[in-house]
Amino acid sequence: MSQELTFTTASLFNATISSVSDAIYFDIQTPEWEPHLMTVRRLDPRAGTYELTACVRNQADKQVAVSMYGGEFEPEEQWVKKVGATIPGMGSRGQFDDGEGNMFTWSVGNGNLELCSTNEGVKTKRAIATFYQHKQYFMVGMISQHTCLEIDNPVTESPDTIILSLLTIERKRRAGKLACFAFYP
């Protein structure tokens, strides 16, 4: 069983990501007056308040940096590491640690961006999260499928790092800095 998180827009810089029941609800904002700072906030459904989950700083004269839960900014390359492939044409993957010692890898599979666990004890390499981009009728006009992230239920306990790693990988891909995901539509 999985849970589908829907993006309100195709933009990653100003969007809302939520489940159908709003049990998981993220607000992503890049204000006009601070175009270099993207904030990710999570709604606490019990208290009805937003908690700062992450910040991504993208200044022209500095490296892109990531901060989780109001901590220190660290370079994006240290947070999501690029794992290269030795076979030409196969591309590379983005690997990150969720802070609890679990390793995950984003890679392209079945035409979509998929997240797999790379821990030593994991026997199957099936996707635990899949990112589906929006689709339009005849490539223009109305959207036939909204952008969504499908996550397995055991992982939905802490989707914060998954959301931030997805935003990081997609930002790089859309900026053209990840040739490894070039064949990903």
N, CA, C and O atoms as a DFTB+ gen file, in Angstrom:
740 C
 N C O
     1  1       0.849      -1.181       0.000
     2  2       0.000       0.000       0.000
     3  2       0.887       1.233       0.000
     4  3       1.897       1.285       0.702
     5  1       0.505       2.216      -0.787
     6  2       1.304       3.431      -0.868
     7  2       0.418       4.654      -0.701
     8  3      -0.809       4.580      -0.773
     9  1       1.073       5.765      -0.479
    10  2       0.369       7.028      -0.312
    11  2       0.823       7.979      -1.410
    12  3       2.016       8.075      -1.698
    13  1      -0.125       8.681      -2.024
    14  2       0.191       9.586      -3.112
    15  2       0.175      11.024      -2.605
    16  3      -0.817      11.494      -2.048
    17  1       1.301      11.712      -2.811
    18  2       1.408      13.125      -2.470
    19  2       1.322      13.919      -3.764
    20  3       2.119      13.703      -4.677
    21  1       0.364      14.832      -3.855
    22  2       0.126      15.586      -5.075
    23  2       0.720      16.983      -4.963
    24  3       0.606      17.634      -3.925
    25  1       1.360      17.440      -6.047
    26  2       1.899      18.793      -6.140
    27  2       0.816      19.687      -6.736
    28  3       0.140      19.289      -7.685
    29  1       0.644      20.889      -6.192
    30  2      -0.393      21.783      -6.717
    31  2       0.011      22.399      -8.045
    32  3      -0.853      22.704      -8.868
    33  1       1.307      22.590      -8.272
    34  2       1.783      23.171      -9.521
    35  2       2.947      22.343     -10.046
    36  3       3.482      21.484      -9.345
    37  1       3.330      22.614     -11.287
    38  2       4.493      21.931     -11.865
    39  2       5.785      22.591     -11.398
    40  3       6.863      22.016     -11.551
    41  1       5.689      23.787     -10.831
    42  2       6.862      24.484     -10.307
    43  2       7.288      23.848      -8.994
    44  3       6.453      23.522      -8.150
    45  1       8.583      23.677      -8.830
    46  2       9.073      23.132      -7.568
    47  2       9.391      24.224      -6.559
    48  3       9.593      23.935      -5.380
    49  1       9.436      25.459      -7.001
    50  2       9.862      26.547      -6.133
    51  2       8.706      27.184      -5.370
    52  3       8.928      27.804      -4.330
    53  1       7.489      27.045      -5.859
    54  2       6.292      27.547      -5.194
    55  2       5.189      26.519      -5.386
    56  3       4.500      26.518      -6.405
    57  1       5.030      25.658      -4.414
    58  2       4.044      24.579      -4.545
    59  2       3.584      24.122      -3.171
    60  3       4.166      24.464      -2.142
    61  1       2.536      23.349      -3.196
    62  2       2.057      22.666      -2.006
    63  2       2.050      21.188      -2.333
    64  3       1.562      20.783      -3.388
    65  1       2.585      20.384      -1.440
    66  2       2.599      18.932      -1.605
    67  2       1.743      18.368      -0.484
    68  3       2.001      18.618       0.693
    69  1       0.718      17.601      -0.859
    70  2      -0.167      17.097       0.187
    71  2      -0.751      15.744      -0.181
    72  3      -0.842      15.378      -1.352
    73  1      -1.144      15.017       0.852
    74  2      -1.867      13.763       0.654
    75  2      -3.349      14.103       0.542
    76  3      -3.745      15.244       0.781
    77  1      -4.158      13.133       0.185
    78  2      -5.595      13.359       0.012
    79  2      -6.234      13.817       1.321
    80  3      -7.100      14.691       1.319
    81  1      -5.810      13.230       2.429
    82  2      -6.392      13.564       3.734
    83  2      -5.691      14.754       4.400
    84  3      -6.088      15.164       5.491
    85  1      -4.672      15.305       3.773
    86  2      -3.853      16.395       4.323
    87  2      -3.125      16.001       5.604
    88  3      -2.736      16.876       6.378
    89  1      -2.935      14.721       5.841
    90  2      -2.140      14.262       6.978
    91  2      -0.681      14.631       6.755
    92  3       0.044      14.933       7.702
    93  1      -0.256      14.605       5.492
    94  2       1.076      15.075       5.111
    95  2       0.861      16.301       4.244
    96  3       0.208      16.220       3.204
    97  1       1.404      17.436       4.664
    98  2       1.160      18.694       3.961
    99  2       2.423      19.553       4.043
   100  3       2.832      19.972       5.126
   101  1       3.032      19.809       2.886
   102  2       4.234      20.635       2.809
   103  2       3.941      21.886       2.003
   104  3       3.219      21.837       1.008
   105  1       4.499      23.003       2.431
   106  2       4.382      24.266       1.710
   107  2       5.786      24.678       1.286
   108  3       6.664      24.860       2.129
   109  1       5.997      24.826      -0.019
   110  2       7.308      25.209      -0.555
   111  2       7.176      26.611      -1.125
   112  3       6.326      26.866      -1.979
   113  1       8.025      27.522      -0.649
   114  2       7.936      28.915      -1.095
   115  2       9.297      29.476      -1.437
   116  3      10.288      29.219      -0.754
   117  1       9.325      30.248      -2.508
   118  2      10.473      31.062      -2.861
   119  2       9.929      32.471      -3.053
   120  3       9.419      32.790      -4.127
   121  1      10.027      33.325      -2.026
   122  2       9.418      34.648      -2.121
   123  2      10.100      35.534      -3.166
   124  3      11.286      35.379      -3.454
   125  1       9.327      36.462      -3.723
   126  2       9.871      37.392      -4.721
   127  2      11.010      38.220      -4.153
   128  3      11.979      38.503      -4.858
   129  1      10.908      38.609      -2.894
   130  2      11.919      39.460      -2.284
   131  2      13.158      38.682      -1.857
   132  3      14.170      39.292      -1.512
   133  1      13.104      37.358      -1.872
   134  2      14.267      36.507      -1.592
   135  2      14.328      35.367      -2.608
   136  3      14.109      34.212      -2.243
   137  1      14.622      35.670      -3.885
   138  2      14.592      34.620      -4.909
   139  2      15.699      33.571      -4.753
   140  3      15.674      32.539      -5.424
   141  1      16.661      33.831      -3.877
   142  2      17.757      32.887      -3.662
   143  2      17.473      31.891      -2.542
   144  3      18.284      30.996      -2.301
   145  1      16.334      32.026      -1.849
   146  2      16.060      31.186      -0.685
   147  2      14.715      30.467      -0.829
   148  3      13.662      31.105      -0.860
   149  1      14.762      29.150      -0.914
   150  2      13.545      28.341      -0.969
   151  2      13.341      27.711       0.404
   152  3      14.255      27.093       0.950
   153  1      12.142      27.867       0.961
   154  2      11.844      27.280       2.261
   155  2      10.808      26.171       2.100
   156  3       9.877      26.274       1.301
   157  1      10.997      25.120       2.873
   158  2      10.072      23.988       2.898
   159  2       9.529      23.909       4.317
   160  3      10.280      23.719       5.273
   161  1       8.212      24.058       4.439
   162  2       7.582      24.002       5.756
   163  2       6.540      22.894       5.770
   164  3       5.848      22.656       4.780
   165  1       6.443      22.223       6.913
   166  2       5.479      21.126       7.061
   167  2       4.393      21.547       8.037
   168  3       4.672      22.111       9.094
   169  1       3.143      21.262       7.664
   170  2       2.012      21.594       8.531
   171  2       1.838      20.514       9.580
   172  3       1.749      19.327       9.264
   173  1       1.792      20.944      10.841
   174  2       1.482      20.031      11.937
   175  2      -0.042      19.996      12.058
   176  3      -0.639      20.982      12.489
   177  1      -0.689      18.881      11.688
   178  2      -2.152      18.870      11.658
   179  2      -2.806      19.017      13.036
   180  3      -3.936      19.495      13.131
   181  1      -2.121      18.619      14.086
   182  2      -2.697      18.731      15.428
   183  2      -2.687      20.170      15.916
   184  3      -3.689      20.664      16.433
   185  1      -1.543      20.848      15.749
   186  2      -1.410      22.216      16.245
   187  2      -1.897      23.246      15.229
   188  3      -2.239      24.368      15.603
   189  1      -1.933      22.878      13.951
   190  2      -2.370      23.820      12.920
   191  2      -1.328      24.871      12.599
   192  3      -1.659      25.943      12.093
   193  1      -0.050      24.568      12.892
   194  2       1.028      25.519      12.618
   195  2       2.051      24.884      11.676
   196  3       2.147      23.662      11.562
   197  1       2.809      25.749      11.008
   198  2       3.861      25.277      10.113
   199  2       5.185      25.193      10.863
   200  3       5.513      26.056      11.678
   201  1       5.937      24.136      10.571
   202  2       7.265      23.963      11.143
   203  2       8.274      24.022      10.003
   204  3       8.073      23.393       8.964
   205  1       9.349      24.768      10.186
   206  2      10.388      24.866       9.169
   207  2      11.087      23.514       9.046
   208  3      11.643      22.999      10.017
   209  1      11.052      22.952       7.847
   210  2      11.675      21.654       7.602
   211  2      13.045      21.828       6.973
   212  3      14.017      21.203       7.398
   213  1      13.122      22.685       5.952
   214  2      14.389      22.838       5.240
   215  2      14.446      24.179       4.529
   216  3      13.424      24.816       4.274
   217  1      15.670      24.592       4.216
   218  2      15.925      25.779       3.402
   219  2      16.975      25.409       2.359
   220  3      17.916      24.668       2.644
   221  1      16.800      25.931       1.154
   222  2      17.781      25.743       0.090
   223  2      18.208      27.133      -0.357
   224  3      17.394      27.924      -0.834
   225  1      19.492      27.419      -0.197
   226  2      20.042      28.733      -0.566
   227  2      20.772      28.598      -1.895
   228  3      21.646      27.744      -2.049
   229  1      20.406      29.451      -2.860
   230  2      20.972      29.393      -4.206
   231  2      21.394      30.798      -4.633
   232  3      20.740      31.423      -5.468
   233  1      22.477      31.283      -4.061
   234  2      22.990      32.604      -4.411
   235  2      23.963      32.486      -5.570
   236  3      24.656      31.479      -5.715
   237  1      24.009      33.526      -6.394
   238  2      24.820      33.488      -7.611
   239  2      26.312      33.320      -7.322
   240  3      27.009      32.634      -8.070
   241  1      26.804      33.928      -6.262
   242  2      28.238      33.904      -5.994
   243  2      28.668      32.793      -5.027
   244  3      29.847      32.693      -4.689
   245  1      27.723      31.962      -4.581
   246  2      28.037      30.901      -3.626
   247  2      27.520      29.560      -4.126
   248  3      26.709      29.497      -5.050
   249  1      28.004      28.479      -3.495
   250  2      27.504      27.138      -3.786
   251  2      26.074      27.008      -3.290
   252  3      25.682      27.669      -2.328
   253  1      25.298      26.160      -3.944
   254  2      23.956      25.860      -3.461
   255  2      24.115      25.099      -2.149
   256  3      24.895      24.151      -2.056
   257  1      23.361      25.530      -1.134
   258  2      23.495      24.934       0.189
   259  2      22.127      24.533       0.731
   260  3      21.108      25.130       0.384
   261  1      22.121      23.511       1.586
   262  2      20.897      22.946       2.151
   263  2      20.983      22.993       3.666
   264  3      22.036      22.729       4.246
   265  1      19.874      23.329       4.302
   266  2      19.798      23.336       5.760
   267  2      18.541      22.588       6.177
   268  3      17.454      22.866       5.670
   269  1      18.684      21.640       7.099
   270  2      17.531      20.890       7.610
   271  2      17.209      21.348       9.026
   272  3      18.104      21.474       9.861
   273  1      15.935      21.597       9.294
   274  2      15.414      21.941      10.610
   275  2      16.139      23.136      11.248
   276  3      16.371      23.143      12.457
   277  1      16.490      24.129      10.456
   278  2      17.116      25.334      10.974
   279  2      18.577      25.186      11.335
   280  3      19.137      26.066      11.987
   281  1      19.215      24.092      10.927
   282  2      20.628      23.855      11.233
   283  2      21.539      24.642      10.304
   284  3      21.094      25.527       9.574
   285  1      22.802      24.310      10.344
   286  2      23.802      24.968       9.505
   287  2      23.605      24.591       8.034
   288  3      23.189      23.478       7.715
   289  1      23.908      25.535       7.155
   290  2      23.869      25.249       5.725
   291  2      25.088      24.415       5.356
   292  3      26.205      24.710       5.779
   293  1      24.865      23.378       4.569
   294  2      25.961      22.563       4.065
   295  2      25.828      22.479       2.547
   296  3      24.717      22.539       2.021
   297  1      26.942      22.341       1.841
   298  2      26.878      22.278       0.370
   299  2      25.975      21.143      -0.107
   300  3      25.945      20.055       0.468
   301  1      25.255      21.433      -1.160
   302  2      24.306      20.481      -1.729
   303  2      24.978      19.170      -2.136
   304  3      24.387      18.099      -2.001
   305  1      26.214      19.257      -2.635
   306  2      26.937      18.063      -3.081
   307  2      27.272      17.124      -1.930
   308  3      27.450      15.925      -2.145
   309  1      27.361      17.656      -0.700
   310  2      27.604      16.801       0.457
   311  2      26.322      16.134       0.921
   312  3      26.353      15.043       1.490
   313  1      25.199      16.787       0.679
   314  2      23.924      16.248       1.149
   315  2      23.392      15.178       0.193
   316  3      23.019      14.090       0.631
   317  1      23.355      15.479      -1.112
   318  2      22.973      14.489      -2.127
   319  2      24.205      14.246      -2.980
   320  3      24.589      15.081      -3.798
   321  1      24.818      13.089      -2.775
   322  2      26.060      12.773      -3.481
   323  2      25.749      12.127      -4.823
   324  3      24.825      11.323      -4.944
   325  1      26.531      12.491      -5.823
   326  2      26.374      11.892      -7.144
   327  2      27.177      10.602      -7.167
   328  3      28.378      10.598      -6.898
   329  1      26.496       9.503      -7.494
   330  2      27.135       8.199      -7.578
   331  2      27.195       7.851      -9.053
   332  3      26.164       7.627      -9.686
   333  1      28.403       7.805      -9.601
   334  2      28.559       7.587     -11.035
   335  2      28.412       6.138     -11.438
   336  3      28.627       5.225     -10.641
   337  1      28.042       5.946     -12.692
   338  2      27.938       4.604     -13.267
   339  2      29.153       4.351     -14.148
   340  3      29.699       5.271     -14.756
   341  1      29.556       3.120     -14.205
   342  2      30.722       2.787     -15.016
   343  2      30.339       2.426     -16.444
   344  3      31.198       2.400     -17.325
   345  1      29.070       2.150     -16.683
   346  2      28.623       1.786     -18.018
   347  2      28.170       3.047     -18.743
   348  3      27.266       3.725     -18.256
   349  1      28.763       3.392     -19.895
   350  2      28.343       4.591     -20.609
   351  2      26.875       4.504     -21.020
   352  3      26.386       3.457     -21.443
   353  1      26.190       5.642     -20.881
   354  2      24.786       5.707     -21.261
   355  2      23.829       5.300     -20.152
   356  3      22.624       5.523     -20.270
   357  1      24.335       4.711     -19.085
   358  2      23.464       4.290     -17.997
   359  2      23.179       5.437     -17.029
   360  3      22.202       5.384     -16.282
   361  1      24.009       6.457     -17.034
   362  2      23.788       7.591     -16.153
   363  2      24.272       7.335     -14.743
   364  3      24.819       6.276     -14.437
   365  1      24.063       8.321     -13.893
   366  2      24.467       8.188     -12.500
   367  2      23.245       8.360     -11.612
   368  3      22.130       8.567     -12.092
   369  1      23.475       8.269     -10.312
   370  2      22.380       8.338      -9.360
   371  2      22.709       9.365      -8.285
   372  3      23.869       9.730      -8.096
   373  1      21.679       9.825      -7.585
   374  2      21.851      10.728      -6.467
   375  2      21.610       9.977      -5.178
   376  3      20.525       9.432      -4.975
   377  1      22.608       9.936      -4.295
   378  2      22.516       9.153      -3.069
   379  2      22.546      10.078      -1.861
   380  3      23.293      11.056      -1.845
   381  1      21.729       9.771      -0.839
   382  2      21.714      10.583       0.374
   383  2      21.435       9.727       1.592
   384  3      20.940       8.604       1.487
   385  1      21.762      10.280       2.755
   386  2      21.540       9.643       4.049
   387  2      20.386      10.394       4.714
   388  3      20.369      11.625       4.702
   389  1      19.429       9.679       5.288
   390  2      18.261      10.336       5.881
   391  2      18.513      10.877       7.291
   392  3      17.586      11.374       7.931
   393  1      19.733      10.791       7.775
   394  2      20.058      11.286       9.104
   395  2      19.952      10.220      10.180
   396  3      20.402      10.432      11.307
   397  1      19.365       9.081       9.850
   398  2      19.224       7.980      10.797
   399  2      20.071       6.783      10.389
   400  3      19.897       5.682      10.912
   401  1      20.998       7.005       9.442
   402  2      21.880       5.940       8.998
   403  2      21.367       5.142       7.815
   404  3      22.042       4.218       7.361
   405  1      20.196       5.474       7.308
   406  2      19.643       4.769       6.149
   407  2      20.087       5.470       4.867
   408  3      19.993       6.692       4.756
   409  1      20.565       4.696       3.912
   410  2      21.019       5.251       2.635
   411  2      19.955       5.011       1.569
   412  3      19.389       3.922       1.473
   413  1      19.695       6.042       0.773
   414  2      18.727       5.973      -0.311
   415  2      19.365       6.488      -1.592
   416  3      20.292       7.297      -1.554
   417  1      18.858       6.010      -2.731
   418  2      19.378       6.414      -4.029
   419  2      18.231       6.758      -4.972
   420  3      17.297       5.973      -5.137
   421  1      18.309       7.950      -5.598
   422  2      17.374       8.326      -6.656
   423  2      17.983       7.898      -7.983
   424  3      19.150       8.177      -8.257
   425  1      17.193       7.225      -8.801
   426  2      17.637       6.841     -10.137
   427  2      16.422       6.800     -11.053
   428  3      15.282       6.824     -10.588
   429  1      16.673       6.739     -12.350
   430  2      15.586       6.679     -13.319
   431  2      15.237       5.222     -13.569
   432  3      16.100       4.402     -13.883
   433  1      13.959       4.917     -13.426
   434  2      13.477       3.566     -13.683
   435  2      12.064       3.624     -14.234
   436  3      11.218       4.334     -13.691
   437  1      11.801       2.897     -15.293
   438  2      10.482       2.886     -15.935
   439  2      10.040       4.280     -16.385
   440  3       8.846       4.576     -16.405
   441  1      10.990       5.125     -16.741
   442  2      10.669       6.469     -17.222
   443  2      10.366       7.473     -16.129
   444  3      10.050       8.624     -16.429
   445  1      10.453       7.071     -14.861
   446  2      10.176       7.958     -13.742
   447  2      11.363       7.955     -12.783
   448  3      12.193       7.046     -12.802
   449  1      11.425       8.966     -11.965
   450  2      12.461       9.049     -10.947
   451  2      12.038       8.161      -9.780
   452  3      10.948       8.337      -9.235
   453  1      12.890       7.207      -9.390
   454  2      12.550       6.252      -8.337
   455  2      13.571       6.302      -7.209
   456  3      14.766       6.487      -7.438
   457  1      13.077       6.134      -5.995
   458  2      13.922       6.109      -4.809
   459  2      13.999       4.677      -4.298
   460  3      12.976       4.029      -4.074
   461  1      15.234       4.189      -4.116
   462  2      15.453       2.833      -3.608
   463  2      16.359       2.900      -2.384
   464  3      17.205       3.787      -2.270
   465  1      16.169       1.959      -1.480
   466  2      17.030       1.858      -0.305
   467  2      18.306       1.125      -0.703
   468  3      18.255       0.130      -1.425
   469  1      19.441       1.616      -0.235
   470  2      20.710       0.955      -0.545
   471  2      21.384       0.428       0.719
   472  3      22.602       0.260       0.756
   473  1      20.592       0.170       1.745
   474  2      21.136      -0.381       2.988
   475  2      21.602      -1.812       2.770
   476  3      21.117      -2.503       1.873
   477  1      22.532      -2.247       3.583
   478  2      23.114      -3.582       3.469
   479  2      22.078      -4.691       3.662
   480  3      22.130      -5.700       2.959
   481  1      21.139      -4.528       4.599
   482  2      20.187      -5.588       4.917
   483  2      18.997      -5.685       3.978
   484  3      18.197      -6.612       4.104
   485  1      18.856      -4.760       3.046
   486  2      17.706      -4.761       2.150
   487  2      17.919      -5.800       1.055
   488  3      18.919      -5.765       0.338
   489  1      16.973      -6.721       0.934
   490  2      17.122      -7.809      -0.035
   491  2      16.577      -7.432      -1.406
   492  3      17.143      -7.825      -2.426
   493  1      15.474      -6.668      -1.441
   494  2      14.896      -6.289      -2.728
   495  2      15.269      -4.841      -3.049
   496  3      15.400      -4.002      -2.158
   497  1      15.431      -4.584      -4.303
   498  2      15.782      -3.235      -4.743
   499  2      14.585      -2.564      -5.424
   500  3      14.751      -1.831      -6.400
   501  1      13.381      -2.816      -4.906
   502  2      12.199      -2.193      -5.489
   503  2      12.110      -0.739      -5.030
   504  3      12.669      -0.363      -4.000
   505  1      11.409       0.056      -5.802
   506  2      11.277       1.477      -5.494
   507  2      10.374       1.678      -4.278
   508  3       9.292       1.097      -4.191
   509  1      10.831       2.507      -3.343
   510  2       9.999       2.824      -2.185
   511  2       9.291       4.159      -2.381
   512  3       8.380       4.502      -1.627
   513  1       9.716       4.916      -3.404
   514  2       9.039       6.161      -3.769
   515  2       9.252       6.379      -5.266
   516  3      10.320       6.086      -5.801
   517  1       8.216       6.898      -5.934
   518  2       8.294       7.158      -7.367
   519  2       7.730       8.541      -7.635
   520  3       6.653       8.887      -7.148
   521  1       8.465       9.334      -8.417
   522  2       8.055      10.693      -8.772
   523  2       7.532      10.691     -10.199
   524  3       8.249      10.331     -11.133
   525  1       6.275      11.097     -10.362
   526  2       5.641      11.177     -11.678
   527  2       5.466      12.649     -12.051
   528  3       4.836      13.410     -11.316
   529  1       6.024      13.042     -13.190
   530  2       5.862      14.414     -13.656
   531  2       4.472      14.608     -14.238
   532  3       3.790      13.644     -14.587
   533  1       4.065      15.863     -14.336
   534  2       2.748      16.154     -14.908
   535  2       2.729      15.818     -16.401
   536  3       3.758      15.848     -17.076
   537  1       1.551      15.504     -16.886
   538  2       1.377      15.215     -18.309
   539  2       0.260      16.103     -18.836
   540  3      -0.714      16.387     -18.140
   541  1       0.424      16.531     -20.078
   542  2      -0.583      17.383     -20.693
   543  2      -1.151      16.719     -21.930
   544  3      -0.497      15.891     -22.564
   545  1      -2.367      17.088     -22.264
   546  2      -2.972      16.606     -23.496
   547  2      -2.222      17.183     -24.684
   548  3      -2.132      18.404     -24.814
   549  1      -1.694      16.357     -25.534
   550  2      -0.982      16.762     -26.750
   551  2       0.151      17.747     -26.460
   552  3       0.464      18.593     -27.298
   553  1       0.764      17.643     -25.283
   554  2       1.906      18.460     -24.855
   555  2       1.569      19.940     -24.648
   556  3       2.476      20.732     -24.390
   557  1       0.324      20.332     -24.752
   558  2      -0.106      21.708     -24.479
   559  2      -1.466      21.667     -23.798
   560  3      -2.146      20.641     -23.807
   561  1      -1.846      22.763     -23.224
   562  2      -3.202      22.862     -22.685
   563  2      -3.395      22.205     -21.345
   564  3      -2.522      22.264     -20.479
   565  1      -4.534      21.582     -21.177
   566  2      -4.968      21.022     -19.902
   567  2      -4.040      19.891     -19.436
   568  3      -3.477      19.150     -20.242
   569  1      -3.902      19.787     -18.131
   570  2      -3.069      18.734     -17.540
   571  2      -3.898      17.465     -17.384
   572  3      -4.989      17.490     -16.815
   573  1      -3.370      16.359     -17.893
   574  2      -4.078      15.078     -17.776
   575  2      -3.646      14.304     -16.526
   576  3      -4.385      13.455     -16.028
   577  1      -2.453      14.602     -16.030
   578  2      -1.968      13.970     -14.797
   579  2      -1.151      14.999     -14.037
   580  3      -0.194      15.556     -14.575
   581  1      -1.523      15.256     -12.790
   582  2      -0.776      16.195     -11.963
   583  2       0.526      15.554     -11.496
   584  3       0.646      14.331     -11.428
   585  1       1.492      16.400     -11.177
   586  2       2.754      15.926     -10.631
   587  2       2.468      15.289      -9.274
   588  3       1.750      15.863      -8.456
   589  1       3.029      14.104      -9.034
   590  2       2.798      13.450      -7.750
   591  2       4.006      12.610      -7.349
   592  3       4.842      12.236      -8.173
   593  1       4.060      12.336      -6.074
   594  2       5.089      11.494      -5.488
   595  2       4.374      10.368      -4.761
   596  3       3.606      10.611      -3.830
   597  1       4.625       9.147      -5.182
   598  2       3.997       7.979      -4.562
   599  2       5.008       7.342      -3.614
   600  3       6.089       6.923      -4.030
   601  1       4.639       7.274      -2.326
   602  2       5.556       6.773      -1.293
   603  2       4.930       5.565      -0.609
   604  3       3.734       5.556      -0.319
   605  1       5.756       4.532      -0.349
   606  2       5.295       3.375       0.417
   607  2       4.989       3.806       1.850
   608  3       5.636       4.705       2.387
   609  1       4.015       3.169       2.456
   610  2       3.582       3.553       3.795
   611  2       4.659       3.490       4.874
   612  3       4.690       4.392       5.711
   613  1       5.555       2.484       4.920
   614  2       6.568       2.497       5.974
   615  2       7.479       3.724       5.911
   616  3       8.063       4.110       6.924
   617  1       7.603       4.327       4.757
   618  2       8.493       5.470       4.592
   619  2       7.792       6.777       4.943
   620  3       8.460       7.775       5.214
   621  1       6.461       6.794       4.944
   622  2       5.731       8.040       5.159
   623  2       5.823       8.573       6.582
   624  3       5.313       9.658       6.865
   625  1       6.457       7.840       7.475
   626  2       6.648       8.336       8.834
   627  2       7.558       9.564       8.839
   628  3       7.366      10.476       9.643
   629  1       8.545       9.589       7.944
   630  2       9.461      10.731       7.891
   631  2       9.769      11.098       6.436
   632  3      10.862      10.812       5.949
   633  1       8.820      11.725       5.742
   634  2       9.044      12.060       4.333
   635  2       9.867      13.330       4.126
   636  3      10.119      13.712       2.984
   637  1      10.292      13.993       5.204
   638  2      10.997      15.273       5.081
   639  2      12.254      15.165       4.221
   640  3      12.439      15.955       3.295
   641  1      13.111      14.203       4.516
   642  2      14.353      14.070       3.753
   643  2      14.085      13.617       2.321
   644  3      14.820      13.985       1.405
   645  1      13.045      12.828       2.126
   646  2      12.700      12.376       0.773
   647  2      12.239      13.561      -0.065
   648  3      12.646      13.701      -1.218
   649  1      11.392      14.416       0.508
   650  2      10.904      15.601      -0.210
   651  2      12.069      16.518      -0.547
   652  3      12.169      16.989      -1.680
   653  1      12.957      16.784       0.418
   654  2      14.078      17.687       0.162
   655  2      15.043      17.108      -0.861
   656  3      15.539      17.840      -1.717
   657  1      15.318      15.818      -0.790
   658  2      16.219      15.219      -1.781
   659  2      15.598      15.257      -3.174
   660  3      16.305      15.476      -4.158
   661  1      14.290      15.048      -3.268
   662  2      13.606      15.142      -4.560
   663  2      13.702      16.559      -5.115
   664  3      13.984      16.740      -6.299
   665  1      13.471      17.560      -4.275
   666  2      13.570      18.949      -4.718
   667  2      14.987      19.268      -5.191
   668  3      15.167      19.985      -6.175
   669  1      15.977      18.744      -4.501
   670  2      17.372      18.971      -4.871
   671  2      17.703      18.331      -6.214
   672  3      18.296      18.975      -7.079
   673  1      17.326      17.074      -6.393
   674  2      17.588      16.364      -7.655
   675  2      16.846      17.024      -8.812
   676  3      17.425      17.226      -9.879
   677  1      15.578      17.361      -8.617
   678  2      14.785      17.971      -9.687
   679  2      15.286      19.367     -10.037
   680  3      15.280      19.751     -11.207
   681  1      15.721      20.135      -9.030
   682  2      16.257      21.471      -9.297
   683  2      17.502      21.370     -10.172
   684  3      17.674      22.138     -11.119
   685  1      18.369      20.412      -9.841
   686  2      19.583      20.203     -10.639
   687  2      19.246      19.755     -12.056
   688  3      19.834      20.234     -13.026
   689  1      18.295      18.831     -12.167
   690  2      17.924      18.312     -13.478
   691  2      17.325      19.415     -14.345
   692  3      17.655      19.525     -15.526
   693  1      16.457      20.220     -13.771
   694  2      15.815      21.291     -14.533
   695  2      16.787      22.396     -14.900
   696  3      16.592      23.090     -15.898
   697  1      17.833      22.566     -14.102
   698  2      18.864      23.560     -14.422
   699  2      19.852      23.027     -15.449
   700  3      20.720      23.766     -15.913
   701  1      19.729      21.742     -15.812
   702  2      20.617      21.147     -16.804
   703  2      21.952      20.717     -16.245
   704  3      22.890      20.476     -17.004
   705  1      22.058      20.615     -14.917
   706  2      23.322      20.234     -14.298
   707  2      23.463      18.738     -14.104
   708  3      24.518      18.257     -13.691
   709  1      22.395      17.993     -14.403
   710  2      22.463      16.544     -14.266
   711  2      22.219      15.904     -15.621
   712  3      21.078      15.637     -15.999
   713  1      23.286      15.665     -16.338
   714  2      23.153      15.003     -17.630
   715  2      22.726      13.553     -17.450
   716  3      22.226      12.924     -18.382
   717  1      22.928      13.027     -16.239
   718  2      22.571      11.635     -15.991
   719  2      21.075      11.405     -16.055
   720  3      20.642      10.288     -16.337
   721  1      20.267      12.435     -15.802
   722  2      18.824      12.296     -15.861
   723  2      18.261      12.929     -17.128
   724  3      17.078      13.267     -17.177
   725  1      19.096      13.092     -18.152
   726  2      18.668      13.750     -19.377
   727  2      17.605      12.949     -20.115
   728  3      16.746      13.532     -20.776
   729  1      17.649      11.617     -20.013
   730  2      16.677      10.800     -20.715
   731  2      15.379      10.669     -19.941
   732  3      14.421      10.069     -20.428
   733  1      15.342      11.227     -18.741
   734  2      14.141      11.233     -17.917
   735  2      13.238      12.335     -18.436
   736  3      13.647      13.496     -18.411
   737  1      12.027      12.039     -18.906
   738  2      11.187      13.035     -19.570
   739  2      10.777      14.168     -18.676
   740  3      10.068      15.074     -19.114
